[in-house]
């Protein structure tokens, strides 16, 4: 083993240690994590919310015991693998130890720490973008067709992980066409590799077809409820902050792709970045959709700086370059992670507000960052629902029906009573068990509204059983209704609502 690999091992160990130490014990899992974990109980080739790869990892987590340790392990592992791939890319580009260490520091002390604390498809998406770029570098250097097929496999699994990787193809195909590397499209193996990629994603395409292409509905809903609040200027600002410690390295990478002779054959990477970012801006994408672009450009920039600072007085700038990401990480450490209690953040909002961390998807500022608020109140909700379920189930089957997927997923994750909560929201609409006749109902709603009057008429007894009281939780005020003794078979009403929601 190369001696430099001991340095890589130290970085990977540091990565895992940091990932597990950045979450204060007051916080629970985040709402999306509960949905992704519940998919392990409903394996399929597609979901309303995400493609299927996340459910495969969730199944593995379930086999390993479903503990928080394993939930956090896999995002950390994917972050470490991203560092490893960039390391290998730098070796392929003939970078030395300085380039390897600079890039690893930049990746370690970056937005990836924030991304990798959450069990979401973003971690695997970023890893697969980076791996695809590495394979592209290998092909350009060797022109061996095997790399085309490896690229097709990675891209196929990228689609099955997060549809976001489509932007990679849309950005880089025209970029390759305007450079000398366009000759790649004269190679018939390109089209065979495209066929392999289509074969990999075909089960998901058939699932989308059989279910009315819910991805189109999901994107439309996303555009209307979240992307409409995206500010394009904020998008560009955030791109600078994601890898703030090595932003200068990325800029040197762009320069090198245009003017550094050994990188001339990789010039399409510069235009690929320009086109891809342009597409993200045009479609008002969320800022983090573009994160997968940057790791490989950190690699390019590090290799060029290794060459540029090799001799003369400039070599004394190397320690400055290495210290830069460390020094700039300190303020980031203080505001970008759930390592402070909710009380502390709420009483010290200035720095969080300055960086826009308090702005939620609704476009408004709140007392905590949205991701942090989404990591509170779930255990309280599950315990209170468990208490009601325990007494109601003595008299008959009890359905737990929630307003949103976070509520249903959290109840199912934390419940000690074997509850299988459902919702008309997200994937849960496909997971109702209508084979049972339900005598009782626990209804979990975002707001009280007139639920007692509307639903209570179908039951002998009804009351409000509790609320989520955590004042910092996004779910604060969520209401738990208890309905006992159904006067009718409620399955018909449930089925009608399922059909109505699906048609809508």
C-alpha positions as CSV (number, residue, x, y, z in Angstrom):
1,X,0.0,0.0,0.0
2,X,1.2,3.5,-0.9
3,X,2.4,5.5,2.1
4,X,0.1,8.3,1.1
5,X,-2.9,6.0,1.7
6,X,-2.2,6.2,5.4
7,X,-3.0,9.9,5.1
8,X,-6.2,9.0,3.2
9,X,-7.2,6.5,6.0
10,X,-6.7,9.3,8.6
11,X,-9.0,11.6,6.6
12,X,-11.7,8.9,6.4
13,X,-11.5,8.2,10.1
14,X,-11.8,12.0,10.7
15,X,-14.8,12.0,8.4
16,X,-16.7,9.4,10.4
17,X,-15.7,10.9,13.8
18,X,-17.0,14.3,12.7
19,X,-20.2,13.0,11.3
20,X,-21.1,11.3,14.5
21,X,-20.2,14.3,16.7
22,X,-22.0,17.0,14.8
23,X,-25.5,16.2,16.1
24,X,-26.5,17.3,19.6
25,X,-28.4,14.6,21.6
26,X,-31.5,16.9,21.7
27,X,-32.2,16.1,18.1
28,X,-33.9,13.1,16.6
29,X,-34.0,12.0,12.9
30,X,-35.2,14.3,10.3
31,X,-38.7,13.9,8.7
32,X,-37.4,12.7,5.3
33,X,-35.3,10.0,7.0
34,X,-38.4,8.4,8.6
35,X,-40.1,8.1,5.1
36,X,-36.9,6.6,3.6
37,X,-36.6,4.1,6.4
38,X,-40.2,3.0,6.1
39,X,-39.7,2.2,2.4
40,X,-37.7,-0.9,3.6
41,X,-41.1,-2.3,4.6
42,X,-42.6,-1.7,1.1
43,X,-39.8,-2.5,-1.4
44,X,-40.7,-1.5,-5.0
45,X,-39.1,-0.3,-8.2
46,X,-40.2,3.2,-7.5
47,X,-41.9,5.6,-5.1
48,X,-43.8,8.9,-5.3
49,X,-40.9,10.7,-3.6
50,X,-37.7,9.1,-4.7
51,X,-36.3,6.3,-7.0
52,X,-35.7,2.8,-5.4
53,X,-32.0,2.7,-4.3
54,X,-32.7,4.5,-1.0
55,X,-35.2,1.7,-0.1
56,X,-32.5,-0.9,-0.7
57,X,-30.1,0.8,1.7
58,X,-33.1,1.2,4.2
59,X,-33.7,-2.6,3.9
60,X,-30.0,-3.2,4.8
61,X,-30.3,-0.7,7.8
62,X,-33.4,-2.7,8.9
63,X,-31.5,-6.0,8.7
64,X,-28.7,-4.4,10.8
65,X,-31.2,-3.4,13.5
66,X,-32.6,-0.1,12.3
67,X,-30.6,1.9,15.0
68,X,-29.7,5.5,14.6
69,X,-26.0,4.4,14.4
70,X,-26.7,2.6,11.1
71,X,-29.0,5.4,9.8
72,X,-26.1,7.8,10.2
73,X,-23.4,5.3,9.0
74,X,-24.4,5.1,5.4
75,X,-24.4,8.9,4.6
76,X,-21.0,9.1,6.3
77,X,-19.8,6.2,4.3
78,X,-20.9,7.8,1.0
79,X,-19.2,11.0,2.0
80,X,-16.0,9.1,2.7
81,X,-16.3,7.3,-0.6
82,X,-16.6,10.7,-2.4
83,X,-13.3,11.7,-0.8
84,X,-11.7,8.4,-1.9
85,X,-12.9,8.9,-5.5
86,X,-11.5,12.5,-5.7
87,X,-8.2,11.1,-4.3
88,X,-8.1,8.5,-7.1
89,X,-9.0,11.2,-9.7
90,X,-6.1,13.4,-8.4
91,X,-3.7,10.4,-8.8
92,X,-5.0,9.9,-12.3
93,X,-4.3,13.6,-13.0
94,X,-0.7,13.2,-11.7
95,X,-1.2,15.3,-8.6
96,X,1.1,14.9,-5.6
97,X,0.6,14.6,-1.9
98,X,0.0,18.3,-1.5
99,X,-2.9,18.1,-4.0
100,X,-4.3,15.0,-2.3
101,X,-4.2,16.6,1.2
102,X,-5.6,20.0,0.0
103,X,-8.6,18.4,-1.8
104,X,-9.3,16.0,1.1
105,X,-9.3,18.9,3.6
106,X,-11.6,20.9,1.3
107,X,-14.0,18.0,1.0
108,X,-13.8,17.1,4.7
109,X,-14.5,20.6,6.0
110,X,-17.3,21.5,3.7
111,X,-21.1,21.3,3.1
112,X,-20.7,17.6,2.8
113,X,-20.6,17.4,6.5
114,X,-24.1,18.9,6.6
115,X,-25.3,16.7,3.7
116,X,-23.9,13.5,5.2
117,X,-25.6,13.9,8.6
118,X,-29.0,13.2,7.0
119,X,-30.1,9.9,5.5
120,X,-31.3,11.3,2.2
121,X,-30.6,10.5,-1.5
122,X,-28.4,13.6,-1.7
123,X,-25.3,11.7,-0.3
124,X,-25.4,9.0,-2.9
125,X,-26.3,11.5,-5.6
126,X,-23.1,13.5,-4.9
127,X,-21.0,10.3,-4.7
128,X,-22.3,9.0,-8.0
129,X,-21.8,12.4,-9.8
130,X,-18.2,12.3,-8.6
131,X,-17.7,8.7,-9.6
132,X,-19.1,9.4,-13.0
133,X,-16.7,12.3,-13.5
134,X,-13.8,10.1,-12.4
135,X,-14.8,7.5,-14.9
136,X,-14.9,10.2,-17.6
137,X,-11.4,11.2,-16.7
138,X,-10.2,7.6,-16.9
139,X,-11.8,7.2,-20.3
140,X,-10.2,10.4,-21.7
141,X,-6.8,9.3,-20.4
142,X,-7.0,5.7,-21.6
143,X,-9.7,5.6,-24.3
144,X,-10.6,2.1,-23.1
145,X,-14.2,1.3,-23.9
146,X,-14.6,-0.5,-20.6
147,X,-14.9,2.9,-18.9
148,X,-17.9,3.8,-21.1
149,X,-19.7,0.8,-19.8
150,X,-18.7,1.6,-16.2
151,X,-20.0,5.1,-16.8
152,X,-23.3,3.7,-18.1
153,X,-23.7,1.5,-15.0
154,X,-23.0,4.4,-12.6
155,X,-25.3,6.7,-14.5
156,X,-28.1,4.1,-14.5
157,X,-27.8,3.7,-10.7
158,X,-27.6,7.4,-10.4
159,X,-31.1,7.6,-12.0
160,X,-32.3,4.9,-9.6
161,X,-30.9,7.0,-6.7
162,X,-32.1,10.5,-7.6
163,X,-33.3,11.9,-10.9
164,X,-31.1,15.0,-10.4
165,X,-28.3,13.3,-12.2
166,X,-30.2,13.9,-15.5
167,X,-28.8,17.5,-15.3
168,X,-25.3,16.0,-15.5
169,X,-26.2,14.5,-18.9
170,X,-28.0,17.6,-20.1
171,X,-25.0,19.8,-19.2
172,X,-22.1,17.6,-20.4
173,X,-23.4,16.3,-23.7
174,X,-23.4,19.7,-25.3
175,X,-20.1,20.6,-23.5
176,X,-18.4,17.5,-25.1
177,X,-19.9,18.4,-28.5
178,X,-18.3,21.8,-28.6
179,X,-14.8,20.4,-27.8
180,X,-12.4,18.0,-29.5
181,X,-13.7,15.2,-27.3
182,X,-16.8,15.1,-29.5
183,X,-15.1,12.2,-31.3
184,X,-16.5,10.0,-28.5
185,X,-19.9,10.1,-30.2
186,X,-18.4,8.3,-33.2
187,X,-17.6,5.3,-31.1
188,X,-20.4,2.7,-31.4
189,X,-19.7,1.6,-27.8
190,X,-21.2,4.9,-26.6
191,X,-24.6,3.7,-27.8
192,X,-24.3,0.2,-26.5
193,X,-23.4,1.7,-23.1
194,X,-26.5,4.0,-23.3
195,X,-28.6,0.8,-23.9
196,X,-27.1,-0.7,-20.8
197,X,-28.0,2.4,-18.8
198,X,-31.6,2.2,-20.2
199,X,-31.8,-1.5,-19.2
200,X,-30.7,-0.6,-15.6
201,X,-33.4,2.2,-15.3
202,X,-36.1,0.3,-17.2
203,X,-37.8,-1.3,-14.1
204,X,-38.3,2.2,-12.7
205,X,-39.5,3.5,-16.0
206,X,-42.1,0.7,-16.2
207,X,-43.1,1.5,-12.6
208,X,-43.5,5.2,-13.5
209,X,-45.6,4.2,-16.5
210,X,-47.8,1.8,-14.5
211,X,-48.4,4.5,-11.8
212,X,-49.1,7.4,-14.1
213,X,-45.6,8.9,-14.0
214,X,-45.9,10.3,-10.4
215,X,-42.4,11.9,-10.9
216,X,-44.2,14.6,-13.1
217,X,-46.7,15.3,-10.4
218,X,-43.9,15.4,-7.8
219,X,-41.9,17.9,-9.8
220,X,-45.0,20.0,-10.5
221,X,-45.9,20.1,-6.8
222,X,-42.2,20.9,-5.9
223,X,-42.2,23.7,-8.4
224,X,-45.5,25.2,-7.0
225,X,-44.7,24.9,-3.3
226,X,-40.9,25.1,-2.9
227,X,-39.0,26.1,-6.1
228,X,-41.2,29.2,-6.5
229,X,-39.5,30.6,-3.4
230,X,-36.0,30.0,-4.8
231,X,-34.0,33.3,-5.2
232,X,-31.5,33.0,-8.1
233,X,-29.1,35.4,-6.4
234,X,-29.2,33.3,-3.3
235,X,-28.5,30.3,-5.4
236,X,-25.2,31.8,-6.6
237,X,-24.2,33.0,-3.1
238,X,-24.7,29.5,-1.7
239,X,-22.5,28.0,-4.4
240,X,-19.6,30.0,-3.0
241,X,-20.4,28.9,0.6
242,X,-20.7,25.1,0.0
243,X,-16.9,24.6,-0.3
244,X,-15.9,28.0,1.1
245,X,-12.5,26.7,2.4
246,X,-11.4,25.7,-1.1
247,X,-13.5,28.1,-3.2
248,X,-10.2,29.5,-4.5
249,X,-9.1,25.9,-5.5
250,X,-12.3,25.5,-7.6
251,X,-11.5,28.8,-9.3
252,X,-8.0,27.7,-10.0
253,X,-9.5,24.5,-11.4
254,X,-11.6,26.5,-13.8
255,X,-8.6,28.5,-14.9
256,X,-6.5,25.3,-15.4
257,X,-9.2,23.7,-17.5
258,X,-9.0,26.7,-19.9
259,X,-5.3,27.4,-19.9
260,X,-3.2,24.6,-18.3
261,X,-1.8,22.5,-21.2
262,X,-2.0,19.1,-19.5
263,X,-5.8,19.7,-18.9
264,X,-6.5,20.7,-22.5
265,X,-8.3,17.4,-23.2
266,X,-10.5,17.9,-20.2
267,X,-11.6,21.4,-21.3
268,X,-15.2,20.1,-21.7
269,X,-15.4,20.0,-17.9
270,X,-15.4,23.8,-17.8
271,X,-18.2,24.1,-20.3
272,X,-20.0,21.3,-18.7
273,X,-20.1,23.2,-15.4
274,X,-21.3,26.4,-17.2
275,X,-24.1,24.6,-19.0
276,X,-25.2,22.6,-16.0
277,X,-25.3,25.6,-13.6
278,X,-27.1,27.5,-16.2
279,X,-29.8,24.8,-16.4
280,X,-30.1,24.7,-12.6
281,X,-30.6,28.5,-12.5
282,X,-33.1,28.5,-15.4
283,X,-35.2,25.9,-13.6
284,X,-34.9,27.6,-10.3
285,X,-33.5,24.5,-8.7
286,X,-32.6,24.3,-5.0
287,X,-29.1,25.3,-4.3
288,X,-27.9,21.9,-3.1
289,X,-28.9,20.2,-6.3
290,X,-25.6,21.4,-7.7
291,X,-23.3,20.2,-5.0
292,X,-22.4,17.0,-6.9
293,X,-20.6,19.2,-9.5
294,X,-17.8,20.5,-7.2
295,X,-15.7,17.6,-5.7
296,X,-14.1,16.9,-9.1
297,X,-13.3,20.6,-9.7
298,X,-11.6,20.7,-6.3
299,X,-9.5,17.8,-7.7
300,X,-8.6,19.7,-10.8
301,X,-7.7,22.9,-8.9
302,X,-5.6,21.0,-6.3
303,X,-3.5,19.3,-9.0
304,X,-2.9,22.7,-10.8
305,X,-2.0,24.4,-7.5
306,X,0.4,21.5,-6.8
307,X,2.2,22.3,-10.1
308,X,1.9,26.1,-9.7
309,X,3.3,26.3,-6.1
310,X,6.0,23.7,-6.7
311,X,9.1,25.9,-6.7
312,X,10.5,29.3,-5.7
313,X,8.9,31.6,-3.2
314,X,5.4,30.3,-4.1
315,X,6.1,27.0,-2.4
316,X,5.8,28.8,0.9
317,X,2.1,29.4,0.1
318,X,1.3,25.7,0.4
319,X,0.8,25.9,4.2
320,X,-1.5,28.9,3.7
321,X,-3.6,26.9,1.3
322,X,-3.9,24.0,3.7
323,X,-4.7,26.2,6.7
324,X,-7.4,28.2,4.7
325,X,-10.1,25.5,4.8
326,X,-9.4,24.8,8.5
327,X,-9.6,28.4,9.6
328,X,-12.8,29.1,7.6
329,X,-14.4,25.9,8.9
330,X,-14.5,27.3,12.4
331,X,-17.4,29.8,11.9
332,X,-19.2,27.2,9.7
333,X,-18.9,24.7,12.5
334,X,-20.6,27.1,14.8
335,X,-23.7,27.7,12.7
336,X,-24.2,25.0,10.1
337,X,-24.8,21.9,12.2
338,X,-27.3,20.8,14.8
339,X,-24.5,20.8,17.4
340,X,-26.1,23.5,19.5
341,X,-29.3,23.1,21.5
342,X,-32.5,24.6,20.1
343,X,-32.6,27.0,23.0
344,X,-29.1,28.3,22.2
345,X,-29.9,28.8,18.5
346,X,-33.2,30.6,19.2
347,X,-31.5,33.0,21.6
348,X,-28.5,33.7,19.2
349,X,-30.2,34.0,15.8
350,X,-27.9,36.7,14.3
351,X,-25.3,34.6,12.6
352,X,-27.8,32.0,11.5
353,X,-30.0,34.7,9.9
354,X,-26.9,36.3,8.2
355,X,-26.2,33.1,6.3
356,X,-29.9,32.6,5.5
357,X,-30.1,29.4,7.6
358,X,-33.3,30.5,9.3
359,X,-35.2,30.8,6.0
360,X,-37.5,27.8,5.3
361,X,-39.1,26.6,2.1
362,X,-42.0,28.9,2.7
363,X,-39.6,31.8,2.1
364,X,-39.9,33.1,5.8
365,X,-37.4,33.2,8.7
366,X,-38.1,31.0,11.7
367,X,-36.4,30.4,15.1
368,X,-34.4,27.4,13.9
369,X,-33.1,26.2,10.5
370,X,-35.7,24.1,8.9
371,X,-33.7,20.8,8.9
372,X,-33.1,21.3,12.7
373,X,-36.8,22.0,13.4
374,X,-37.6,18.9,11.4
375,X,-35.5,16.8,13.9
376,X,-37.6,17.6,16.9
377,X,-40.9,16.5,18.4
378,X,-41.2,13.1,16.7
379,X,-40.5,10.9,19.8
380,X,-43.1,12.9,21.7
381,X,-45.7,12.4,19.0
382,X,-44.9,8.6,18.7
383,X,-45.2,8.1,22.5
384,X,-48.5,9.9,22.8
385,X,-49.9,8.0,19.8
386,X,-48.6,4.7,21.3
387,X,-50.5,5.5,24.6
388,X,-53.8,6.0,22.8
389,X,-53.2,3.0,20.5
390,X,-52.5,0.7,23.5
391,X,-55.9,1.4,25.0
392,X,-58.0,1.6,21.8
393,X,-56.6,-1.7,20.4
394,X,-58.1,-3.6,23.2
395,X,-61.6,-3.1,21.6
396,X,-60.7,-3.7,18.0
397,X,-58.5,-2.8,15.0
398,X,-57.2,0.7,15.2
399,X,-56.0,2.8,12.2
400,X,-53.5,5.6,12.7
401,X,-54.0,8.2,9.9
402,X,-51.6,11.2,9.7
403,X,-51.6,14.4,7.7
404,X,-48.0,14.0,6.4
405,X,-45.3,11.5,5.8
406,X,-43.1,12.7,8.6
407,X,-45.7,12.0,11.2
408,X,-46.5,8.5,9.8
409,X,-42.8,7.6,9.4
410,X,-41.8,8.8,12.9
411,X,-44.7,7.0,14.5
412,X,-43.8,3.7,12.7
413,X,-40.1,4.1,13.6
414,X,-40.4,4.9,17.3
415,X,-43.6,2.9,18.1
416,X,-43.2,0.1,20.6
417,X,-46.8,-1.2,19.8
418,X,-46.2,-2.2,16.1
419,X,-48.2,0.6,14.7
420,X,-48.4,0.9,10.9
421,X,-49.4,4.5,10.5
422,X,-50.5,5.8,7.1
423,X,-51.3,9.1,5.3
424,X,-52.8,10.4,2.1
425,X,-49.4,12.1,1.7
426,X,-46.4,10.9,-0.3
427,X,-45.8,7.1,-0.6
428,X,-48.1,6.3,2.3
429,X,-51.1,6.6,0.0
430,X,-50.1,3.2,-1.5
431,X,-49.5,1.5,1.9
432,X,-53.1,1.4,3.3
433,X,-54.1,-2.0,4.6
434,X,-57.8,-2.1,3.7
435,X,-58.2,-5.9,4.4
436,X,-59.0,-5.1,8.0
437,X,-62.2,-3.6,9.3
438,X,-61.3,-0.8,11.6
439,X,-63.3,-0.1,14.8
440,X,-61.2,2.8,16.0
441,X,-59.2,5.7,14.5
442,X,-56.3,7.8,15.7
443,X,-56.1,10.9,13.5
444,X,-52.9,13.0,13.6
445,X,-53.4,16.5,12.1
446,X,-51.3,19.5,11.6
447,X,-54.0,21.8,12.9
448,X,-57.3,21.1,14.9
449,X,-59.6,22.7,12.3
450,X,-63.1,21.1,12.7
451,X,-62.0,17.5,12.8
452,X,-64.1,16.5,15.8
453,X,-67.3,17.7,14.1
454,X,-66.4,16.3,10.7
455,X,-65.2,12.8,11.7
456,X,-66.8,12.5,15.1
457,X,-70.2,11.8,13.6
458,X,-69.0,8.4,12.3
459,X,-67.9,7.2,15.8
460,X,-69.5,6.7,19.1
461,X,-66.8,8.6,21.1
462,X,-64.4,11.2,20.0
463,X,-62.0,13.6,21.7
464,X,-58.6,15.5,21.4
465,X,-56.1,13.2,23.0
466,X,-53.0,15.4,22.9
467,X,-50.7,17.8,21.1
468,X,-47.0,18.1,20.2
469,X,-45.8,20.6,22.7
470,X,-42.1,21.1,21.7
471,X,-42.0,24.8,20.9
472,X,-39.0,24.4,18.6
473,X,-40.4,21.6,16.5
474,X,-41.8,22.2,13.1
475,X,-44.6,19.9,14.2
476,X,-45.4,22.1,17.2
477,X,-49.2,22.1,17.6
478,X,-49.8,18.8,15.8
479,X,-53.0,17.4,17.2
480,X,-53.8,13.8,18.1
481,X,-57.5,12.9,17.8
482,X,-59.0,9.7,19.3
483,X,-62.1,8.2,17.7
484,X,-63.7,5.1,19.2
485,X,-66.4,2.7,18.1
486,X,-67.0,3.2,14.3
487,X,-70.7,3.3,13.4
488,X,-69.8,2.2,9.8
489,X,-67.2,0.5,7.8
490,X,-64.7,3.4,7.2
491,X,-62.8,1.5,4.5
492,X,-65.2,2.8,1.8
493,X,-64.5,6.4,2.8
494,X,-60.7,5.7,2.9
495,X,-60.8,4.1,-0.5
496,X,-62.8,7.0,-2.0
497,X,-60.2,9.5,-0.6
498,X,-57.3,7.4,-1.9
499,X,-58.8,7.5,-5.4
500,X,-59.6,11.2,-5.2
501,X,-56.0,12.1,-4.1
502,X,-54.5,9.9,-6.8
503,X,-56.7,11.4,-9.5
504,X,-55.8,14.9,-8.3
